[in-house]
Amino acid sequence: MTTETKKEIPADVMAEAQELSRGAEILPNGARGLAEKIMEVRAEGRVLRAKLGIDPTSSDLHLGHSVVFRKLRRFQEYGHQVVLIIGGFTAQIGDPSGRNATRPQLTREAVEEYAKTYIEQMGAILDISKTEVVNNADWLAPLTFKDLLGLASKVTVNQMLQKEAFGSRIENQQPVSMHELFYPIMQGYDSVAIKADVELGGTDQRFNILQGRELQGYYGMGTQVACLLPLLEGTDGVKKMSKSYDNYVGLKEDPKDMFGKVMRIPDNFIIKYYELTSTLTGTEIDEIKKSLDAGVNPMEAKRRLAAQIVRQYHGEDEAQKALDDWQTVHSERQIPTDIEEHKIDSPILLFKALVETGLATGSGAAKRLVADGGVRLDGEQAKDPNQEITLGAGESVVLQAGRRRFVKLISK
C-alpha cells in the first residue's frame, strides 16, 4: 500500500499563502491548499484570479463591508489579478444568505446607480486601475431556459436545502421562492465564467462559494479555493456590523465621527479590528498583540487603530485632526472650539434644552442622560434635569452630552 507524498512547497510560497490566509478560513486544506493553488498557477505561467462578487443593494458601505475588500487588496499587493463581479443580474434577485424572508427585487437602474457608489468607495481600498471589473449580467442574462435547466440539473434539491437560509425558513414554515433557489447556482456559474482560482466572501457565503467549486468541476475546470472572512461585529461588540443595528462605522462618515466610533469598540475586539480593517502587516499586528498581552493600556492601541482607519478613507491630515480632537475632548477634558451653536429662549429647563438641540431623543431620554452623569454645562456635571439655564444678552454656555457631543447655547 502506498501513500501519496505531499508536494514540497517553497518557503516563499508558503509565507505568501500564510499571509493571505490571516484571519480567514481557507477551503480546502487551509493555507497549504492556497499555497498549492499558487504553485499550480505559477506552473501555468500566470497569477491567481481572485474573485469577489458584490450585489450593490444600497449607496453606502461600512467597515464590515471593507473586510473582504481589504483582503482583496492583499492579493493585489502580491501581484495577483483581482476580479470584481458586479451583480448586475444577481442583485435583481437578491442573495438569500442569512435572510429569513425573500429580498425585495431591485430594478436594473437602481443596481447600476448603487454600483457606481460602491466602486467609488472601494477605490479607497483597492487599486481600481489594476482591478478587472465585470458585470454578471453579461453572461447570465443571455442564458436560455434550456441553459438554465442544464445548470439546474447539476444541483440537487437536497443540496439546496442544506443551505441554512432555506432549511431554517422551511422549518419555520416561511416561504422560499423558486427564483431564490437559482441564486447559488448563478453565483457558482460566475466562477465558471471568469475562471476563478480563488473566491472571497464572508462566512455566510460558504454554501454559495462551494457551489462554485462544484460547478467548475462539472465543467472540467480547476476548482477554486474558498477564502472565507469572518463577519465583523459592530461597535457594540455583540451583533454584526449593520446600519439597522446602529453599530456601524460608515466609510463616508465624518473623520471625527469615524474616529470616535472606533474608540468605542470593546477592548477584546481590538486585534480582530486590526486584522480585518487595517493595512498593517501580520507581523505588526502580532507586535501590538504582544504589547497588549504585556499590559499596555488598550486605549493606546485603539487610538492607533482609529487613526489608521481614518487615514485610509480621509487621508493623513484628517486622521491627525481627528486624533487631536479626540485627545482634546477625552484626554485633556477640554471643549473643542468648532462646535455647533443653538439659540434658545431663556430661561429653559436643562432637559428641554437637550431635546431641542437634538442631544437627546426625548424628555425621558434627556432625564436619564442627566441621571447617568452624562451631561455637563461648561464642563461642570449637571445633576438636575429641571435646572434652569438662564442667559443674558451676549452670554453663552456649552452643553455637553456624553463624551463627544457639544452644542453652544446662545440666548435669542
C-alpha positions as CSV (number, residue, x, y, z in Angstrom):
1,M,0.0,0.0,0.0
2,T,1.4,3.4,-0.9
3,T,0.6,6.8,0.4
4,E,0.6,9.9,-1.7
5,T,3.6,12.1,-1.0
6,K,2.6,15.8,-0.4
7,K,4.2,18.3,-2.7
8,E,7.1,20.2,-1.3
9,I,6.1,23.9,-1.1
10,P,8.8,26.5,-1.4
11,A,9.2,28.7,1.7
12,D,8.3,31.9,-0.1
13,V,5.1,30.4,-1.5
14,M,4.1,29.1,2.0
15,A,4.9,32.5,3.6
16,E,2.7,34.2,1.0
17,A,-0.2,31.8,1.5
18,Q,0.0,32.2,5.2
19,E,-0.1,36.0,5.0
20,L,-3.1,35.9,2.6
21,S,-4.8,33.4,4.9
22,R,-4.5,35.5,8.0
23,G,-7.9,36.0,9.6
24,A,-9.6,33.8,7.0
25,E,-10.8,30.3,6.7
26,I,-9.3,28.6,3.6
27,L,-11.1,25.6,2.0
28,P,-9.8,23.1,1.2
29,N,-6.7,22.4,3.4
30,G,-6.1,25.9,4.9
31,A,-3.0,27.9,4.0
32,R,-1.4,24.8,2.4
33,G,-4.4,24.5,0.0
34,L,-3.9,28.1,-1.1
35,A,-0.1,27.5,-1.4
36,E,-0.8,24.6,-3.7
37,K,-3.1,26.7,-5.9
38,I,-0.4,29.4,-6.1
39,M,2.1,26.8,-7.3
40,E,-0.4,25.4,-9.8
41,V,-1.0,28.8,-11.5
42,R,2.8,29.5,-11.4
43,A,3.4,26.3,-13.3
44,E,0.9,27.7,-15.9
45,G,2.9,30.9,-16.1
46,R,0.2,33.1,-14.6
47,V,-1.1,34.6,-11.3
48,L,-4.2,33.8,-9.3
49,R,-7.6,35.1,-10.4
50,A,-9.1,36.2,-7.1
51,K,-12.9,36.7,-7.4
52,L,-15.3,38.8,-5.4
53,G,-18.9,39.1,-6.4
54,I,-20.9,42.0,-5.0
55,D,-24.6,42.8,-5.3
56,P,-25.0,46.6,-4.9
57,T,-28.1,47.0,-2.8
58,S,-27.5,50.4,-1.1
59,S,-25.5,53.5,-1.6
60,D,-23.2,53.4,1.4
61,L,-20.6,50.9,2.7
62,H,-19.3,50.4,6.2
63,L,-16.2,48.8,7.8
64,G,-18.0,45.4,7.8
65,H,-18.1,45.6,4.0
66,S,-14.5,46.6,3.9
67,V,-13.2,43.4,5.4
68,V,-13.3,41.4,2.2
69,F,-12.1,44.4,0.1
70,R,-9.1,44.7,2.4
71,K,-8.2,41.0,1.8
72,L,-8.6,41.5,-1.9
73,R,-6.1,44.3,-1.6
74,R,-3.6,41.9,-0.1
75,F,-4.0,39.7,-3.1
76,Q,-3.3,42.7,-5.3
77,E,-0.2,43.5,-3.3
78,Y,1.2,40.0,-4.0
79,G,0.7,40.6,-7.7
80,H,-2.5,38.5,-8.3
81,Q,-5.4,39.5,-10.5
82,V,-8.5,40.7,-8.7
83,V,-11.8,40.2,-10.5
84,L,-14.6,42.3,-9.1
85,I,-18.0,41.0,-10.3
86,I,-20.8,43.5,-10.1
87,G,-24.0,41.5,-9.7
88,G,-26.0,43.4,-12.3
89,F,-28.1,40.3,-12.8
90,T,-28.0,38.6,-9.4
91,A,-28.7,41.8,-7.4
92,Q,-32.1,41.9,-9.1
93,I,-32.9,38.6,-7.4
94,G,-31.2,39.1,-4.1
95,D,-28.9,36.8,-2.1
96,P,-31.0,34.7,0.3
97,S,-27.9,34.1,2.6
98,G,-28.7,35.0,6.2
99,R,-32.2,36.1,5.3
100,N,-35.4,34.9,7.0
101,A,-37.5,36.4,4.2
102,T,-37.3,36.9,0.4
103,R,-35.3,40.0,-0.5
104,P,-37.1,42.7,-2.5
105,Q,-36.1,42.6,-6.1
106,L,-34.2,45.7,-7.4
107,T,-34.5,47.4,-10.7
108,R,-31.6,47.4,-13.2
109,E,-31.4,51.2,-12.9
110,A,-31.1,51.0,-9.1
111,V,-28.4,48.4,-9.3
112,E,-26.4,50.4,-11.8
113,E,-26.6,53.5,-9.6
114,Y,-25.6,51.7,-6.4
115,A,-22.7,50.0,-8.3
116,K,-21.2,53.4,-9.1
117,T,-21.1,54.4,-5.5
118,Y,-19.7,51.0,-4.4
119,I,-16.8,51.2,-6.8
120,E,-16.1,54.8,-5.8
121,Q,-15.9,53.8,-2.1
122,M,-13.9,50.7,-2.9
123,G,-11.3,52.9,-4.6
124,A,-10.1,53.9,-1.2
125,I,-9.0,50.3,-0.6
126,L,-8.5,48.6,-4.0
127,D,-6.3,49.8,-6.8
128,I,-9.2,50.0,-9.3
129,S,-6.8,50.6,-12.2
130,K,-5.5,47.0,-11.6
131,T,-8.9,45.5,-10.9
132,E,-10.8,43.6,-13.6
133,V,-14.4,44.9,-13.2
134,V,-17.1,42.8,-14.9
135,N,-20.9,42.5,-14.7
136,N,-22.5,39.1,-14.4
137,A,-25.5,40.3,-16.5
138,D,-23.1,39.9,-19.5
139,W,-23.2,36.1,-19.2
140,L,-26.3,35.4,-17.1
141,A,-28.8,37.5,-19.0
142,P,-28.2,35.7,-22.4
143,L,-28.8,32.2,-20.9
144,T,-31.8,30.5,-22.4
145,F,-34.3,28.5,-20.4
146,K,-32.6,25.4,-21.8
147,D,-29.3,26.6,-20.4
148,L,-30.8,27.2,-17.0
149,L,-32.3,23.7,-16.9
150,G,-28.9,22.4,-17.8
151,L,-27.3,24.3,-14.9
152,A,-30.1,23.2,-12.5
153,S,-29.6,19.6,-13.5
154,K,-26.1,19.7,-11.9
155,V,-27.5,20.6,-8.4
156,T,-30.0,18.6,-6.3
157,V,-32.8,20.0,-4.2
158,N,-31.2,18.0,-1.3
159,Q,-28.1,20.1,-1.7
160,M,-30.1,23.4,-1.8
161,L,-32.0,22.5,1.4
162,Q,-28.6,22.2,3.2
163,K,-28.3,25.9,2.8
164,E,-29.1,27.3,6.2
165,A,-31.3,30.2,4.9
166,F,-33.5,27.7,3.1
167,G,-33.6,25.0,5.7
168,S,-34.5,27.2,8.6
169,R,-37.2,29.1,6.6
170,I,-38.8,25.8,5.6
171,E,-38.6,24.5,9.2
172,N,-40.3,27.7,10.4
173,Q,-42.9,27.5,7.6
174,Q,-41.7,30.6,6.0
175,P,-41.8,30.8,2.2
176,V,-38.9,30.2,-0.1
177,S,-39.4,31.5,-3.6
178,M,-38.3,29.3,-6.6
179,H,-36.1,32.1,-8.0
180,E,-34.1,32.1,-4.8
181,L,-33.0,28.6,-5.4
182,F,-31.2,29.7,-8.5
183,Y,-29.1,32.3,-6.7
184,P,-26.3,29.9,-5.5
185,I,-26.3,28.3,-9.0
186,M,-25.8,31.7,-10.7
187,Q,-23.1,32.8,-8.2
188,G,-21.4,29.5,-8.9
189,Y,-21.6,30.0,-12.6
190,D,-19.9,33.3,-12.2
191,S,-16.8,31.4,-11.1
192,V,-17.1,29.3,-14.3
193,A,-17.5,32.4,-16.5
194,I,-14.4,34.2,-15.2
195,K,-12.3,31.1,-14.5
196,A,-11.7,31.9,-10.8
197,D,-8.9,30.4,-8.8
198,V,-9.9,31.9,-5.5
199,E,-13.3,33.3,-4.4
200,L,-13.6,35.6,-1.4
201,G,-16.6,36.2,0.7
202,G,-18.0,36.3,4.3
203,T,-18.5,33.1,6.2
204,D,-22.2,33.4,5.3
205,Q,-21.2,32.8,1.7
206,R,-19.8,29.3,2.4
207,F,-22.5,27.4,0.6
208,N,-22.5,29.7,-2.5
209,I,-18.7,29.7,-2.9
210,L,-18.5,25.9,-2.5
211,Q,-21.3,25.7,-5.1
212,G,-18.8,27.5,-7.5
213,R,-16.3,24.7,-6.8
214,E,-18.9,22.1,-7.7
215,L,-19.9,23.7,-11.0
216,Q,-16.3,24.3,-12.0
217,G,-15.7,20.6,-11.5
218,Y,-18.7,19.7,-13.7
219,Y,-17.2,21.9,-16.5
220,G,-13.9,20.2,-16.2
221,M,-12.1,23.2,-14.8
222,G,-9.6,23.5,-12.0
223,T,-11.7,24.2,-8.8
224,Q,-11.4,27.5,-6.9
225,V,-10.1,27.9,-3.3
226,A,-12.6,29.4,-0.9
227,C,-11.4,32.3,1.2
228,L,-14.0,33.0,3.9
229,L,-13.7,36.1,6.1
230,P,-15.5,36.4,9.4
231,L,-18.3,38.8,9.8
232,L,-17.2,41.9,11.7
233,E,-19.0,42.7,14.9
234,G,-20.1,46.3,15.2
235,T,-19.0,48.9,17.8
236,D,-21.2,47.2,20.4
237,G,-19.1,44.0,20.2
238,V,-22.3,41.9,20.0
239,K,-24.1,41.9,16.7
240,K,-22.6,42.0,13.3
241,M,-21.9,45.5,11.9
242,S,-25.1,46.8,10.3
243,K,-26.9,50.1,9.9
244,S,-30.0,48.5,11.1
245,Y,-28.3,47.9,14.5
246,D,-26.8,51.4,14.6
247,N,-23.4,49.8,15.4
248,Y,-21.6,50.6,12.1
249,V,-18.7,52.8,11.1
250,G,-19.5,54.2,7.6
251,L,-16.7,54.6,5.1
252,K,-18.1,58.1,4.1
253,E,-18.6,59.3,7.7
254,D,-17.1,62.5,9.0
255,P,-13.5,61.7,10.2
256,K,-14.2,62.8,13.8
257,D,-17.3,60.6,14.0
258,M,-15.4,57.7,12.4
259,F,-12.5,58.1,14.9
260,G,-14.9,58.3,17.9
261,K,-16.9,55.2,16.9
262,V,-13.8,53.1,16.5
263,M,-12.7,54.2,20.0
264,R,-16.0,52.7,21.3
265,I,-15.2,49.1,20.3
266,P,-14.7,46.7,23.3
267,D,-11.0,46.0,24.2
268,N,-11.3,42.4,23.3
269,F,-12.1,43.3,19.7
270,I,-9.0,45.5,19.1
271,I,-6.9,42.8,17.5
272,K,-9.8,41.5,15.3
273,Y,-10.4,45.0,14.0
274,Y,-6.6,45.4,13.3
275,E,-6.7,42.0,11.4
276,L,-9.8,42.8,9.4
277,T,-9.9,46.5,8.8
278,S,-6.3,47.9,8.9
279,T,-3.4,47.9,6.4
280,L,-0.9,46.7,9.0
281,T,1.0,43.5,8.2
282,G,0.6,40.4,10.2
283,T,4.0,41.0,11.9
284,E,3.0,44.5,13.0
285,I,-0.3,43.2,14.4
286,D,1.5,40.4,16.3
287,E,3.6,43.1,17.9
288,I,0.5,45.1,19.0
289,K,-1.0,41.9,20.5
290,K,2.2,41.2,22.4
291,S,2.1,44.7,23.9
292,L,-1.5,44.3,24.9
293,D,-0.7,40.9,26.5
294,A,2.1,42.6,28.4
295,G,-0.3,45.0,30.0
296,V,0.0,48.1,27.7
297,N,-3.1,50.4,28.0
298,P,-5.6,49.2,25.3
299,M,-6.6,52.9,24.8
300,E,-3.3,53.5,23.1
301,A,-3.8,50.6,20.7
302,K,-7.3,51.9,19.9
303,R,-6.1,55.4,19.2
304,R,-3.6,54.0,16.7
305,L,-6.3,51.8,15.2
306,A,-8.8,54.7,14.9
307,A,-6.2,57.0,13.3
308,Q,-5.2,54.2,10.9
309,I,-8.8,53.6,9.8
310,V,-9.5,57.4,9.3
311,R,-6.2,57.7,7.4
312,Q,-7.3,55.1,4.9
313,Y,-10.5,56.8,3.9
314,H,-9.8,60.5,4.6
315,G,-6.0,61.0,4.5
316,E,-3.2,61.9,6.9
317,D,-4.4,65.4,7.7
318,E,-7.9,64.4,8.7
319,A,-6.6,61.5,10.7
320,Q,-4.3,63.8,12.7
321,K,-7.2,66.3,13.2
322,A,-9.5,63.6,14.4
323,L,-6.8,62.3,16.8
324,D,-6.1,65.8,18.1
325,D,-9.8,66.5,18.6
326,W,-10.3,63.2,20.5
327,Q,-7.3,64.0,22.7
328,T,-8.6,67.4,23.4
329,V,-12.1,66.2,24.4
330,H,-11.3,63.0,26.1
331,S,-7.7,63.1,27.5
332,E,-7.4,66.8,28.3
333,R,-11.1,67.3,29.2
334,Q,-11.2,70.5,27.0
335,I,-14.1,71.8,25.0
336,P,-13.5,71.9,21.2
337,T,-13.6,75.3,19.5
338,D,-15.6,74.4,16.4
339,I,-18.9,73.4,17.9
340,E,-22.5,74.0,16.7
341,E,-24.4,77.0,18.1
342,H,-28.0,76.9,19.0
343,K,-30.2,79.9,20.0
344,I,-32.6,79.3,22.9
345,D,-35.4,81.1,24.7
346,S,-34.0,82.0,28.1
347,P,-34.7,80.6,30.7
348,I,-35.1,77.0,29.6
349,L,-35.1,73.8,31.6
350,L,-32.0,71.6,31.1
351,F,-33.9,68.5,29.8
352,K,-35.8,70.6,27.3
353,A,-32.6,72.1,26.0
354,L,-31.2,68.6,25.5
355,V,-34.2,67.7,23.4
356,E,-34.4,71.0,21.5
357,T,-30.7,70.7,20.4
358,G,-31.1,67.1,19.4
359,L,-28.7,65.8,22.1
360,A,-31.5,63.6,23.4
361,T,-34.3,62.0,21.5
362,G,-37.0,62.9,24.1
363,S,-37.7,64.1,27.6
364,G,-37.3,60.7,29.1
365,A,-34.0,60.1,27.4
366,A,-32.8,63.5,28.4
367,K,-33.6,62.9,32.1
368,R,-31.9,59.5,32.1
369,L,-28.8,61.1,30.5
370,V,-28.6,63.6,33.3
371,A,-29.2,60.9,36.0
372,D,-26.4,58.8,34.5
373,G,-24.0,61.7,34.8
374,G,-23.6,62.2,31.1
375,V,-24.5,66.0,30.9
376,R,-22.2,68.9,31.6
377,L,-22.6,72.7,31.4
378,D,-19.4,74.5,30.7
379,G,-17.5,71.4,31.9
380,E,-19.4,71.1,35.2
381,Q,-21.5,67.9,35.6
382,A,-25.3,68.7,35.7
383,K,-27.3,66.8,38.3
384,D,-30.8,68.2,38.0
385,P,-32.7,67.8,34.7
386,N,-35.0,70.6,35.8
387,Q,-32.2,73.0,36.3
388,E,-32.9,76.4,34.6
389,I,-30.5,77.7,32.1
390,T,-30.7,81.5,32.1
391,L,-28.6,83.5,29.6
392,G,-28.3,87.3,29.3
393,A,-27.7,89.2,26.1
394,G,-24.4,88.1,24.5
395,E,-24.0,85.2,27.0
396,S,-23.5,81.5,26.1
397,V,-22.9,78.2,27.7
398,V,-21.6,74.9,26.3
399,L,-24.0,72.0,26.7
400,Q,-22.3,68.6,26.6
401,A,-24.0,65.2,26.3
402,G,-21.8,62.1,26.6
403,R,-18.1,62.5,25.7
404,R,-18.2,63.8,22.2
405,R,-21.4,65.8,21.6
406,F,-21.3,69.6,22.3
407,V,-23.7,72.5,21.5
408,K,-23.1,76.1,22.4
409,L,-26.3,77.6,23.7
410,I,-26.9,81.3,22.9
411,S,-29.8,83.5,24.1
412,K,-32.1,84.6,21.3
